């Protein structure tokens, strides 16, 4: 007897929604990005739909023109600590950079979040690709793409060691003997590497999940290799079914080559659903949003991404032929290639490309009825393109509410998604086992 395969669904939350003009709608609150009540409502709504997690992106630098869209964001680990108290089951995933953090502090923050939430924390590992962030940390320019991934690999290694510096049973709480914790079950890590020299142990007990779930979002060659070595879930942007299938097959093969089980790593493309009770209603919502895009802001942002001056990108002409190759880019390589490929394959003008990117910055946008959205997700899920999806509502909270109330019930009726939570931790939602402690034998020997 085989166990039913359910898709995994995360709610990727961003201020008023992922469409860059969502904040201009009459229903939207331009100050939602710093409003705890707003995010509490969204997290509880996602939990009502039995979604696996809520997810927050982050960057250690202000990106782009603040006139374009809501740009000020809260530290997601702090926000998720508050949401942990307002929810019971849903996973809590925060983005944090390995380039502009320290392993000890970050290991402690995620261990703390895992304890506060009863084992629902996840870390989206990014290497951060912008010069503005580098200058916030005393650097004139950002480290190279290769150096950022080399540092990230050691950073994750150190973080895991710190989480394992306590055994699961280190805390005894033996009042009669007067022993709070067994000292032989807490050890230094004494890591001496290329980038870090860290003694340890961590000053927070081992997280309830052993390690918070490790998520990764890079799709360059080095990003995919890093994911194959470390990730337990992968967030990706794929515009077409064929591209998604190619990415899925490629990454699963890379995972197999590392000796890990590819079935235990979840690949979750981002999708931006624009939902209406009819196709016409959905198109009307999408058109209203696109009409509110301020072309000047979007044009400037696209030029920045493509390393061109706006004057070199006439709005009603295709992209110029002499753009840099991916190898020339030290920033977000995979997103750069996705945007250029989309424009080339569909012969889009710059103005048309701006419209296509407005909804999800390169993620796939679906516009249609709940049935059509469910059909599309099912097709990708059953044809080797995805293990689930990062749901990115164009408008919040209405877009998430429409997905939870009208799309999820269809997926449940088709046997594609859970009807209730069967576990309490994010690892259980993702069907992941708890990692063993790499120092188990050393702890036992000392004891």
N, C-alpha and C positions, 0 to 999 in steps of 0.2 A: 504494500500500500504506500503510495507516494503522498507526501504532504503538499497541500496546495501552495503554489507560489504566489505570494502577494506582492504587489508593487509597494515601494516606499515613497511617501509623500512628505516633503518638508515645506514649510511656509517661510519663504524668504521675505522678510519684512523691511521696508524702506520708507520712512516718513509717511508721505501721503500716497505712495505707490511708485511703481517702477517707471511709468511713463513720465518723461521729464516735464510735461505740462500738467500733470495731475493736480499739482498744488493750486492751479489757477481755476479749477472748477468751483462753482458756488458751494458745493458740499464740503470742500476740503478746508482744513485748518492749516494755514502756513506755519504754525508753531508746533505742529504735531510731533516733530522730531525730538523735542525735549519734554514731551508730555507723558509721564508714566501711565496715566489713566488710559491714554490712547493705545499704548503697547500692551497693557494688561488686558484690555478688551480684545485685541487681536490674538494674543496668546490663548486666552480662554476660548475664543471662537475656533481657533485651530485645534485645540484640545477637544472641543465638542465634535469635530469631524474625525477624531481619532488619528490625526496626523502624527507622523513620527517625531517631528521637531519643529521649532522655530529657529530661524537662522538670521544672523546679523553680519553684514560685511563691515569692514573697518579699514581705515588707513591712518597712519601717524602723521598725516599732512593734509592741509586743506587743498582740495583738488578743483581746479577750474574756477570760473567766474561765479562768485556768490550771487550775482544777479540772475543767473540762469535758472536755478532750482534750489530748494532747501538744501543747505550744505553743512550746517553745523550738526554734528552727530555726537551722541553720548558714547562713552566707553562701554562696549557691549558686555564685558564681563560684569561690570557694576549693574547694568540694566538687567541682565539675566539673573543676577542674585536677587533682585527685587521680584522678578517674574517667577522665580522658584517658589517664593512664598505665596504667590497668587494662583499657582497651578499645582496639579498633583501627578500627572503622568507624562506630559509632553516633554520631549528632549529639548535641550537648550544649547545651541551651538554658536560660539563666538569666533570671529576672525581675530587673529593676532599674528604679528610679523616676527619672523626669526631674524630679520636684518636689524630691527630697531627695538629689540627687547633683550633681556638677560634671562638665561635659562632658569636660574634659581627663582627669581621673582615670578616668572610666568608659570613655572611648575607649581608654585605655591598658590597662585591665583586660580588655576584650573582645579587643583586639588580641593581648594576651599569651595569653589562652585559645585564640585561633585558632592562634597559632604553636605552642603546647604540644601541641595536639591534631592538628596537621597539616591545619587547615581544617575543623573540625567545630563551630565555635561559632555560637550564635544568641542574640540579645538579645530577650527579651519586654519590650516597652516599656509601662510603666504610669505613670499620673499620680498614683496613691496617694490614696485617698479616706477618710482618717480623721483625726480631731482628735488622737488619741494620737501619731501620727507627727509632726504639725506641732509639737507641744509638745516633742518630742525634738530639734527643730532651732530652738528659740528663738522659735517663733511661738505666739501665743495661740489662733489658730484656723487652720484650713486655708484656703489660697487658694480662690477660687471655681472652679467647674467650668470656666468659660470661660478663666480665667487659667491654670489648670493645663495646658489643651490648647494655649494660645498659647505658653506656655513650652516645652512638649514639642516643638512644631514647630521652634522655633529650636534647641533642644537637639539634636535629631536632625540638623539642618542643620550645626551646628558639629561634631558627632561625625563626620559623613561627611567634612567638610573636613579634620579632623585625620587620619583614616585615609588620605586622599588626599595628605597633605602629603609623603609619600614615594612615588616611583614604584616599580613592581614590581621594576625592575632597578637601584635606587639602590645597593645593596650590591654592590660589585665583588669585594672580597677579593683584589685584585691585589697579591700579595706582592712580585713583581719590581719593580713601579713604586712600591711603598709607599703604595698608595691603597686604603684599606678601602672607602670609599663615595664616589660622585661628588657633590660638594656642590651642583652645579647641579640635581640630581634630588631635593633635599630643600629645601622652601621653607616660610616662615611662611604662616599663613593670614590673619592680620591681620583677624579678624572683629570688626566693631563693630556690634552689634545692640541691640535693645531690652532684652534681659536679660543679654547676655554681651559682654565685650570680651576676646578671647583672641588672643594673638599666634601661638603655635605656633612651629615644627612640633611634632608629637608626638615623644616620645623613644623610640618603638618603631617599627620598620619596618612598612610596609604589610602588613596581614593576608594570609595565603595566599589567602583567598577574595575579596580586595579589600575587601569589607565583610562582617563576620559577618551571617548572615541576620537580617533585621529582622522581628520578630513583634509582633503587637498584640492586645490582648484586650478592648478596650472596645466596647460595642454601643449606646451612646447615639448621638444624631444627630451630635454632634461627634466621638465615637469612631469612627463609621463614615466620616466625612469624613477624619479623620486617617489611618485605615487605607487609604482609597482613595489618599491622597497618598504614603504611606510604606511600608506593610506589604507583606511578601512572603509571610507566612502570618498567618492570623487565627484565634485561639482564641475560641470563642464558646459560650454556654450556650443551648440551645434545647430546650424540653420536648416539642414535637410536630413531626411531619413538616411540617405546613402552615406552622408558624412558621419552621422551618428553611429551607423553600423560599422563603418571602418574604424572609427575611434574606439568603439566598444571591443571589437575583435582585437585590435592592436594592443590595447591596454590589458585585456584579459590574458593575452599571450605573454606579455612582458611579466605579468604577475606570476604566471606558471613557471617562467624561466627562473624566478627567484626562489622557487620551492614553496611558495605560499599558495593557498587554495583560492583560485579566482572567484569561486562562488561566494566567498566570504568578504569580497570587496564590492561595494555597491556603487554602480555608476549612475549618476543622477543628473541628466541634462536640465538646464533651466528652461522653463516655458512661461510665456506671458499670456494667460488666457483673457480675452476680452469677450464677455459672455452676455448674450441677450436672449430673450424668450423666443425671438425669431432671428434669422440671419440679418434681416433688414435692421432690426433693433441693435444688434451687435455692431454692424457696420456704422450705424449712426453714432454709437458711443466712440468707436475708434476714430471716426472722422472729426467728431467734436474735439477729441484730444489732439489730433494732428493739427487742427486749425489753430490751436492755442500755442503751438511751438513757436518760440521766438527765433526766427531763422538766423538772425545775427549771432545769437549765443551758440546755437547748434553748429553753425558754420565754423565759428572760431574753435569750438571744441574738436570738431572733425579735423580741421587743419592741424591742430596741436597733436592729435593722435597720429596723423600721417606725416608729421615732420615737414609741413609746408606752411607758407604764409597763405592766409585766406585768399589773397589776390591770385594765387596760383591755382585755385580751385573754383573756376567759374561755375555758378550754380546750375546752369542748364547745359553743362557739358559733362561727358564721362570723366572719370579720374585720369590724370595724366599717365602716360606710359612709363615715365622714368621714376616711379616711386622707389624708395629703398626696398631691398629684399628683407625677409625675416632675419637673415644672418646679420644684417646691418643694424638691427634694432636691439638695444640693451634694455628696453622696457618690457611691456607686456607683449611678448612675441606672438603668442597664439591668438590673442584678441586682435592684434594688428593684422595678422594673416587672414583671420575670419572676415574682417571688414573688407579688406581688399578683394578677397575671393568672392564675396557676396556681390560686390559691385561689378566685378569682371564677368562672372558667370551669368548675371541677369542684365548686363549692359545698362546699369542704372546711371542716371545723371547724379551729380552731387546733391541736387535738391531731392531727388527720389531716395538717395541713400540716407540723407538726413531723416526723412520720414520713416524709413525702415528701422533706423537705429533709435528713434525717439521712444519707442515702447519698451525696449529692453537692452539697449546698448550691445546688440549683437546676438542676444538670445532669441530663440524661435517664438514668434508671436502667433497665437491662434485666435481667430475671430469667428465666432459662430454660436450656435445653440449649445446647451449643456450636452445634448446627445452627440453633437459633432466634436466637441472638445473631448468627451469620453472616448469616442471612436478613435480619435487621433492618438490619445495616450495609450489606448489598448493596442493599437497597431504598432507603435514604437516598442512597447513593452514585450509584445509577443513575437517580434521579428528581429531580435538580437540587436536592439539599439539602446536599451535602457533597462535598469533594474528598478526604476522609479523616477521621480521628477522633483526638481526644486521649483515649487510653484511661486511665481512672481507676479502677483496681481498688479494690473496696470494702475488701478485706483484702490486706495485703502480708506476705510474698511470695506466698502461695498463690493469690491472685486473678490476679496477673500470670502465674504459672506455668500456671494453667489456660487463660488466654487464649493464651499462646504455644504450648502443647502441643496444644490442642484446637480453638481457633477459627482461628488463623492457617493451619494446614494446609488447612482447608476453603476459606478465601479463596484460597489458592494453587491448589488443585485447580480452582477456578472461574475461574482466570485473572484474579483481581482484585488480587493482591498479589505482589510480587517473590518469587522463590525464592532469590535471592542478591543481594548488593550488586553493583552495576555501576560504582560510583564510590567515591571515597575521602572526599569532602567532603559537608557537609550540603547545600550548593547542588546538588550532583549528585544526592543522594537526592531533593531536592524538584524536580528538573528546572529549576533556575534558572541563568541565565547569570551570569558574573562581571561586576560593574559596572565600567565604564570609570573612569579617573581624570579627575575634573572639571578638573584642572589640567594635563592632558596637553599642550595646546598651549603653555601658559606654560612648562612644564618644557623642552619642545623649543626654544622661543625662547631661553631662557637658555643652553641647551647650545650 
